[in-house]
Amino acid sequence: MSTPRHRIVSLKSTGSTNKDALRLALAGEALPLWVSAEQQTDGRGRSGRTWASEPGNLQASLAVVCHAPQSQAGELALIAGIALFDAVRSISPLAGHLPLRLKWPNDLLFGTAKTGGILVESTTARGEPGFLAVIGFGLNVASHPEIDGRSVTSLAYQGVESSAEHVLSYLSEAMETWLDVWDHGLRFASDIVPAWRERSGAEGERIAVTTSDGRVDGIYRGIDARGYLLVETSDGVVATITHGDVALVSAAEGSRG
């Protein structure tokens, strides 16, 4: 494996690698730049949720300037998902035989159990053309928390032995590759969307999506060319979801609904 061009700042402990990466980027550090930490005390997921970040797990953020409209910043969550998927698949022969998959918009699962998540933040405050993006990754490598009502797992629990440093070496290379493919937004529909679809769960699963307008229940029908979620509702209409939280619905739950 070649040495990635990205610099990596490694910390023992921090509040948030996303905040650190943003602070360093706005201070004028050369980009792209990774910030990783052995422990994170104020990690966040989407919608302000807390992300448990224990030693032995991966918590890392990438700061990068993107020469595309800031309205395309959301595309980076799908790119990051592809890269995280590929990194995990690359670290062990066993990983290639496990039911690894992506769930829209930003989760990595083994089967139905979450093992990783992504948080993308963006700003134009650096003053360059395009926008500054900070892409945060959390991956349960050595352990996973117990969360009531949610299925969670880790690489170690699935039998994949690795370390956060090892995963990051593959992840930084994969991000470099897929950001090049994205080409600052020019090849999102033609290259990124098909790659994400190949790594996601099978169409036809029952899902429930919590949106700002309420809950949408239906059948997962993939994503469209803009990266938006497609859900077929009970009346046969395919709804387009631009933002929301997706939950997988078991067959038993679906039959009760």
C-alpha atoms as a printed R data frame, in Angstrom:
    type eleno elety resid chain resno       x       y       z
1   ATOM     1    CA   MET     A     1   0.000   0.000   0.000
2   ATOM     2    CA   SER     A     2   1.406   3.397  -0.956
3   ATOM     3    CA   THR     A     3   1.953   6.154   1.597
4   ATOM     4    CA   PRO     A     4  -1.010   8.580   1.485
5   ATOM     5    CA   ARG     A     5  -0.325  12.228   0.691
6   ATOM     6    CA   HIS     A     6  -2.480  13.368   3.593
7   ATOM     7    CA   ARG     A     7  -0.830  14.510   6.800
8   ATOM     8    CA   ILE     A     8  -2.151  12.969  10.023
9   ATOM     9    CA   VAL     A     9  -2.102  14.760  13.379
10  ATOM    10    CA   SER     A    10  -2.412  12.099  16.087
11  ATOM    11    CA   LEU     A    11  -3.682  13.020  19.558
12  ATOM    12    CA   LYS     A    12  -4.007  11.045  22.778
13  ATOM    13    CA   SER     A    13  -7.305  12.612  23.754
14  ATOM    14    CA   THR     A    14  -9.467  15.473  22.520
15  ATOM    15    CA   GLY     A    15 -12.982  16.777  22.739
16  ATOM    16    CA   SER     A    16 -13.781  16.477  19.037
17  ATOM    17    CA   THR     A    17 -11.555  15.654  16.078
18  ATOM    18    CA   ASN     A    18 -13.990  17.551  13.832
19  ATOM    19    CA   LYS     A    19 -13.537  20.698  15.906
20  ATOM    20    CA   ASP     A    20  -9.751  20.249  15.938
21  ATOM    21    CA   ALA     A    21  -9.583  19.723  12.176
22  ATOM    22    CA   LEU     A    22 -11.765  22.777  11.571
23  ATOM    23    CA   ARG     A    23  -9.673  24.927  13.917
24  ATOM    24    CA   LEU     A    24  -6.410  23.903  12.258
25  ATOM    25    CA   ALA     A    25  -7.848  24.432   8.768
26  ATOM    26    CA   LEU     A    26  -9.131  27.910   9.617
27  ATOM    27    CA   ALA     A    27  -5.723  28.731  11.135
28  ATOM    28    CA   GLY     A    28  -4.194  28.171   7.709
29  ATOM    29    CA   GLU     A    29  -2.817  24.637   7.949
30  ATOM    30    CA   ALA     A    30  -2.079  23.020   4.596
31  ATOM    31    CA   LEU     A    31  -4.872  20.730   3.448
32  ATOM    32    CA   PRO     A    32  -5.881  17.968   3.194
33  ATOM    33    CA   LEU     A    33  -5.241  17.200   6.854
34  ATOM    34    CA   TRP     A    34  -6.333  14.324   9.101
35  ATOM    35    CA   VAL     A    35  -6.786  14.611  12.863
36  ATOM    36    CA   SER     A    36  -7.142  11.392  14.853
37  ATOM    37    CA   ALA     A    37  -7.416  10.723  18.572
38  ATOM    38    CA   GLU     A    38  -7.126   7.661  20.763
39  ATOM    39    CA   GLN     A    39 -10.045   8.972  22.795
40  ATOM    40    CA   GLN     A    40 -12.696  11.574  22.055
41  ATOM    41    CA   THR     A    41 -14.703  13.034  24.925
42  ATOM    42    CA   ASP     A    42 -17.227  15.157  23.018
43  ATOM    43    CA   GLY     A    43 -17.839  13.177  19.833
44  ATOM    44    CA   ARG     A    44 -20.978  13.954  17.858
45  ATOM    45    CA   GLY     A    45 -23.093  12.237  15.267
46  ATOM    46    CA   ARG     A    46 -25.807  13.634  13.021
47  ATOM    47    CA   SER     A    47 -28.523  15.805  14.589
48  ATOM    48    CA   GLY     A    48 -26.284  16.522  17.584
49  ATOM    49    CA   ARG     A    49 -26.272  12.963  18.907
50  ATOM    50    CA   THR     A    50 -23.416  11.818  21.128
51  ATOM    51    CA   TRP     A    51 -21.006   9.311  19.597
52  ATOM    52    CA   ALA     A    52 -19.291   7.066  22.186
53  ATOM    53    CA   SER     A    53 -15.549   7.121  21.460
54  ATOM    54    CA   GLU     A    54 -13.543   4.612  23.467
55  ATOM    55    CA   PRO     A    55  -9.802   3.879  23.249
56  ATOM    56    CA   GLY     A    56  -9.068   1.282  20.594
57  ATOM    57    CA   ASN     A    57 -11.774   2.580  18.274
58  ATOM    58    CA   LEU     A    58 -11.311   4.926  15.325
59  ATOM    59    CA   GLN     A    59 -12.160   8.578  15.707
60  ATOM    60    CA   ALA     A    60 -10.694  10.711  12.957
61  ATOM    61    CA   SER     A    61 -11.564  13.719  10.818
62  ATOM    62    CA   LEU     A    62 -10.409  14.897   7.422
63  ATOM    63    CA   ALA     A    63 -10.274  18.597   6.520
64  ATOM    64    CA   VAL     A    64 -10.239  19.271   2.786
65  ATOM    65    CA   VAL     A    65 -11.039  22.123   0.408
66  ATOM    66    CA   CYS     A    66 -13.602  21.225  -2.263
67  ATOM    67    CA   HIS     A    67 -13.899  23.287  -5.431
68  ATOM    68    CA   ALA     A    68 -17.624  22.772  -5.831
69  ATOM    69    CA   PRO     A    69 -20.713  24.658  -4.677
70  ATOM    70    CA   GLN     A    70 -21.292  24.250  -0.941
71  ATOM    71    CA   SER     A    71 -24.735  22.885  -1.797
72  ATOM    72    CA   GLN     A    72 -22.917  19.676  -2.808
73  ATOM    73    CA   ALA     A    73 -21.328  19.169   0.611
74  ATOM    74    CA   GLY     A    74 -23.869  16.461   1.423
75  ATOM    75    CA   GLU     A    75 -22.393  14.304  -1.335
76  ATOM    76    CA   LEU     A    76 -19.306  13.857   0.826
77  ATOM    77    CA   ALA     A    77 -21.240  11.659   3.270
78  ATOM    78    CA   LEU     A    78 -21.796   9.082   0.518
79  ATOM    79    CA   ILE     A    79 -18.173   9.346  -0.627
80  ATOM    80    CA   ALA     A    80 -16.980   8.862   2.943
81  ATOM    81    CA   GLY     A    81 -19.248   5.843   3.337
82  ATOM    82    CA   ILE     A    82 -17.790   4.212   0.236
83  ATOM    83    CA   ALA     A    83 -14.248   4.862   1.477
84  ATOM    84    CA   LEU     A    84 -14.977   3.508   4.972
85  ATOM    85    CA   PHE     A    85 -16.601   0.406   3.473
86  ATOM    86    CA   ASP     A    86 -13.585  -0.196   1.231
87  ATOM    87    CA   ALA     A    87 -11.114   0.379   4.072
88  ATOM    88    CA   VAL     A    88 -12.800  -2.211   6.301
89  ATOM    89    CA   ARG     A    89 -13.010  -4.695   3.428
90  ATOM    90    CA   SER     A    90  -9.283  -4.236   2.787
91  ATOM    91    CA   ILE     A    91  -7.924  -4.819   6.284
92  ATOM    92    CA   SER     A    92  -8.717  -8.518   6.596
93  ATOM    93    CA   PRO     A    93  -9.658 -11.437   4.318
94  ATOM    94    CA   LEU     A    94 -12.423 -12.246   6.804
95  ATOM    95    CA   ALA     A    95 -14.049  -8.840   6.319
96  ATOM    96    CA   GLY     A    96 -14.770  -9.689   2.703
97  ATOM    97    CA   HIS     A    97 -17.019 -12.565   3.807
98  ATOM    98    CA   LEU     A    98 -19.080 -10.620   6.334
99  ATOM    99    CA   PRO     A    99 -22.387  -8.813   5.547
100 ATOM   100    CA   LEU     A   100 -20.869  -5.334   5.440
101 ATOM   101    CA   ARG     A   101 -23.163  -2.680   3.990
102 ATOM   102    CA   LEU     A   102 -23.978   1.028   3.898
103 ATOM   103    CA   LYS     A   103 -27.207   2.556   5.190
104 ATOM   104    CA   TRP     A   104 -28.312   5.973   3.952
105 ATOM   105    CA   PRO     A   105 -27.057   8.503   4.546
106 ATOM   106    CA   ASN     A   106 -24.021   7.871   6.721
107 ATOM   107    CA   ASP     A   107 -23.923   4.516   8.534
108 ATOM   108    CA   LEU     A   108 -21.760   1.419   8.103
109 ATOM   109    CA   LEU     A   109 -23.407  -1.816   9.205
110 ATOM   110    CA   PHE     A   110 -22.624  -5.481   9.660
111 ATOM   111    CA   GLY     A   111 -25.988  -6.932   8.715
112 ATOM   112    CA   THR     A   112 -28.380  -4.777  10.735
113 ATOM   113    CA   ALA     A   113 -25.867  -3.730  13.437
114 ATOM   114    CA   LYS     A   114 -24.180  -0.336  13.237
115 ATOM   115    CA   THR     A   115 -20.399  -0.293  13.443
116 ATOM   116    CA   GLY     A   116 -19.525   3.140  12.066
117 ATOM   117    CA   GLY     A   117 -20.852   6.575  11.284
118 ATOM   118    CA   ILE     A   118 -19.905   9.764   9.448
119 ATOM   119    CA   LEU     A   119 -20.477  13.458  10.161
120 ATOM   120    CA   VAL     A   120 -19.849  16.068   7.451
121 ATOM   121    CA   GLU     A   121 -19.607  19.760   8.268
122 ATOM   122    CA   SER     A   122 -18.779  22.583   5.864
123 ATOM   123    CA   THR     A   123 -18.024  26.293   5.793
124 ATOM   124    CA   THR     A   124 -16.817  28.972   3.412
125 ATOM   125    CA   ALA     A   125 -14.980  30.752   6.229
126 ATOM   126    CA   ARG     A   126 -11.527  29.864   4.910
127 ATOM   127    CA   GLY     A   127 -12.112  32.326   2.069
128 ATOM   128    CA   GLU     A   128 -10.992  30.116  -0.816
129 ATOM   129    CA   PRO     A   129 -13.018  29.210  -3.892
130 ATOM   130    CA   GLY     A   130 -15.419  26.389  -3.107
131 ATOM   131    CA   PHE     A   131 -15.815  25.347   0.522
132 ATOM   132    CA   LEU     A   132 -13.960  23.791   3.423
133 ATOM   133    CA   ALA     A   133 -15.293  20.399   4.496
134 ATOM   134    CA   VAL     A   134 -14.552  18.469   7.659
135 ATOM   135    CA   ILE     A   135 -15.493  14.793   7.392
136 ATOM   136    CA   GLY     A   136 -15.620  12.956  10.707
137 ATOM   137    CA   PHE     A   137 -15.425   9.177  11.017
138 ATOM   138    CA   GLY     A   138 -16.285   6.980  13.968
139 ATOM   139    CA   LEU     A   139 -15.708   3.233  13.730
140 ATOM   140    CA   ASN     A   140 -16.085   0.613  16.442
141 ATOM   141    CA   VAL     A   141 -12.841  -1.300  16.003
142 ATOM   142    CA   ALA     A   142 -12.055  -2.890  19.377
143 ATOM   143    CA   SER     A   143 -15.353  -2.460  21.241
144 ATOM   144    CA   HIS     A   144 -18.889  -1.187  20.959
145 ATOM   145    CA   PRO     A   145 -21.350   0.416  23.373
146 ATOM   146    CA   GLU     A   146 -24.578  -1.176  24.514
147 ATOM   147    CA   ILE     A   147 -27.457   1.026  23.371
148 ATOM   148    CA   ASP     A   148 -31.049   0.237  24.315
149 ATOM   149    CA   GLY     A   149 -33.205  -0.427  21.304
150 ATOM   150    CA   ARG     A   150 -30.338  -0.316  18.798
151 ATOM   151    CA   SER     A   151 -28.165  -3.038  17.326
152 ATOM   152    CA   VAL     A   152 -24.473  -2.101  17.542
153 ATOM   153    CA   THR     A   153 -21.316  -4.086  16.869
154 ATOM   154    CA   SER     A   154 -17.558  -3.758  16.327
155 ATOM   155    CA   LEU     A   155 -14.916  -5.214  14.063
156 ATOM   156    CA   ALA     A   156 -13.499  -7.235  16.960
157 ATOM   157    CA   TYR     A   157 -16.931  -8.665  17.815
158 ATOM   158    CA   GLN     A   158 -17.276  -9.754  14.184
159 ATOM   159    CA   GLY     A   159 -13.906 -11.511  14.373
160 ATOM   160    CA   VAL     A   160 -11.952  -8.887  12.413
161 ATOM   161    CA   GLU     A   161  -8.745  -8.111  14.298
162 ATOM   162    CA   SER     A   162  -7.259  -4.704  13.550
163 ATOM   163    CA   SER     A   163  -6.331  -1.382  15.137
164 ATOM   164    CA   ALA     A   164  -7.539   2.161  14.648
165 ATOM   165    CA   GLU     A   165  -4.167   3.104  13.158
166 ATOM   166    CA   HIS     A   166  -4.338   0.250  10.671
167 ATOM   167    CA   VAL     A   167  -7.861   1.170   9.606
168 ATOM   168    CA   LEU     A   168  -6.897   4.840   9.229
169 ATOM   169    CA   SER     A   169  -3.995   3.969   6.927
170 ATOM   170    CA   TYR     A   170  -6.446   2.272   4.555
171 ATOM   171    CA   LEU     A   171  -9.159   4.892   5.061
172 ATOM   172    CA   SER     A   172  -6.905   7.826   4.204
173 ATOM   173    CA   GLU     A   173  -5.901   6.123   0.964
174 ATOM   174    CA   ALA     A   174  -9.499   5.227   0.117
175 ATOM   175    CA   MET     A   175 -10.678   8.792   0.743
176 ATOM   176    CA   GLU     A   176  -7.939  10.112  -1.503
177 ATOM   177    CA   THR     A   177  -9.045   7.718  -4.239
178 ATOM   178    CA   TRP     A   178 -12.760   8.464  -4.007
179 ATOM   179    CA   LEU     A   179 -12.335  12.229  -3.718
180 ATOM   180    CA   ASP     A   180 -10.359  12.032  -6.955
181 ATOM   181    CA   VAL     A   181 -13.194  10.029  -8.517
182 ATOM   182    CA   TRP     A   182 -15.756  12.610  -7.315
183 ATOM   183    CA   ASP     A   183 -13.690  15.300  -9.059
184 ATOM   184    CA   HIS     A   184 -15.156  18.151  -6.985
185 ATOM   185    CA   GLY     A   185 -18.704  17.094  -7.810
186 ATOM   186    CA   LEU     A   186 -18.366  16.590 -11.545
187 ATOM   187    CA   ARG     A   187 -18.683  12.786 -11.370
188 ATOM   188    CA   PHE     A   188 -21.071  12.312  -8.468
189 ATOM   189    CA   ALA     A   189 -24.026  10.967 -10.461
190 ATOM   190    CA   SER     A   190 -21.934   8.960 -12.930
191 ATOM   191    CA   ASP     A   191 -19.449   7.333 -10.528
192 ATOM   192    CA   ILE     A   192 -20.219   7.911  -6.855
193 ATOM   193    CA   VAL     A   193 -23.925   7.054  -6.883
194 ATOM   194    CA   PRO     A   194 -23.441   3.635  -8.582
195 ATOM   195    CA   ALA     A   195 -20.529   2.814  -6.244
196 ATOM   196    CA   TRP     A   196 -22.643   3.637  -3.195
197 ATOM   197    CA   ARG     A   197 -25.568   1.580  -4.484
198 ATOM   198    CA   GLU     A   198 -23.292  -1.445  -4.928
199 ATOM   199    CA   ARG     A   199 -22.319  -1.264  -1.249
200 ATOM   200    CA   SER     A   200 -25.748  -0.568   0.234
201 ATOM   201    CA   GLY     A   201 -28.435  -2.949   1.404
202 ATOM   202    CA   ALA     A   202 -30.648  -4.701  -1.101
203 ATOM   203    CA   GLU     A   203 -33.649  -2.829  -2.445
204 ATOM   204    CA   GLY     A   204 -36.968  -4.132  -1.143
205 ATOM   205    CA   GLU     A   205 -36.176  -3.866   2.578
206 ATOM   206    CA   ARG     A   206 -38.768  -2.279   4.820
207 ATOM   207    CA   ILE     A   207 -37.572   0.959   6.381
208 ATOM   208    CA   ALA     A   208 -38.915   3.799   8.487
209 ATOM   209    CA   VAL     A   209 -37.560   7.307   7.934
210 ATOM   210    CA   THR     A   210 -37.891  10.056  10.503
211 ATOM   211    CA   THR     A   211 -37.973  13.418   8.732
212 ATOM   212    CA   SER     A   212 -38.712  16.977   9.816
213 ATOM   213    CA   ASP     A   213 -42.210  16.486   8.372
214 ATOM   214    CA   GLY     A   214 -42.888  13.232  10.207
215 ATOM   215    CA   ARG     A   215 -42.313   9.519   9.733
216 ATOM   216    CA   VAL     A   216 -42.298   7.840   6.328
217 ATOM   217    CA   ASP     A   217 -42.765   4.054   6.210
218 ATOM   218    CA   GLY     A   218 -42.159   2.015   3.112
219 ATOM   219    CA   ILE     A   219 -39.841  -0.009   0.935
220 ATOM   220    CA   TYR     A   220 -36.238   0.980   0.288
221 ATOM   221    CA   ARG     A   221 -35.772   1.711  -3.444
222 ATOM   222    CA   GLY     A   222 -32.168   2.927  -3.432
223 ATOM   223    CA   ILE     A   223 -30.989   6.470  -4.079
224 ATOM   224    CA   ASP     A   224 -31.441   8.771  -7.031
225 ATOM   225    CA   ALA     A   225 -28.773  10.537  -9.099
226 ATOM   226    CA   ARG     A   226 -28.558  13.327  -6.505
227 ATOM   227    CA   GLY     A   227 -27.937  10.891  -3.668
228 ATOM   228    CA   TYR     A   228 -31.412  11.308  -2.182
229 ATOM   229    CA   LEU     A   229 -33.227   8.358  -0.602
230 ATOM   230    CA   LEU     A   230 -36.108   6.717  -2.476
231 ATOM   231    CA   VAL     A   231 -38.923   5.121  -0.455
232 ATOM   232    CA   GLU     A   232 -41.965   3.397  -1.939
233 ATOM   233    CA   THR     A   233 -44.921   4.070   0.332
234 ATOM   234    CA   SER     A   234 -47.992   1.887   0.841
235 ATOM   235    CA   ASP     A   235 -49.908   3.672  -1.927
236 ATOM   236    CA   GLY     A   236 -47.206   2.802  -4.466
237 ATOM   237    CA   VAL     A   237 -45.767   6.310  -4.693
238 ATOM   238    CA   VAL     A   238 -41.976   6.610  -4.545
239 ATOM   239    CA   ALA     A   239 -41.088   9.446  -2.183
240 ATOM   240    CA   THR     A   240 -37.796  11.306  -2.391
241 ATOM   241    CA   ILE     A   241 -36.173  12.001   1.002
242 ATOM   242    CA   THR     A   242 -33.466  14.655   1.185
243 ATOM   243    CA   HIS     A   243 -32.781  14.465   4.922
244 ATOM   244    CA   GLY     A   244 -33.782  12.038   7.639
245 ATOM   245    CA   ASP     A   245 -32.883   9.148   9.913
246 ATOM   246    CA   VAL     A   246 -33.445   5.650   8.560
247 ATOM   247    CA   ALA     A   247 -34.357   2.637  10.683
248 ATOM   248    CA   LEU     A   248 -34.536  -0.893   9.325
249 ATOM   249    CA   VAL     A   249 -37.874  -2.551  10.023
250 ATOM   250    CA   SER     A   250 -37.937  -6.267  10.750
251 ATOM   251    CA   ALA     A   251 -40.407  -8.587   9.030
252 ATOM   252    CA   ALA     A   252 -42.263  -9.019  12.321
253 ATOM   253    CA   GLU     A   253 -42.599  -5.270  12.836
254 ATOM   254    CA   GLY     A   254 -43.707  -4.820   9.242
255 ATOM   255    CA   SER     A   255 -46.470  -7.423   9.553
256 ATOM   256    CA   ARG     A   256 -47.799  -5.674  12.668
257 ATOM   257    CA   GLY     A   257 -47.810  -2.324  10.813
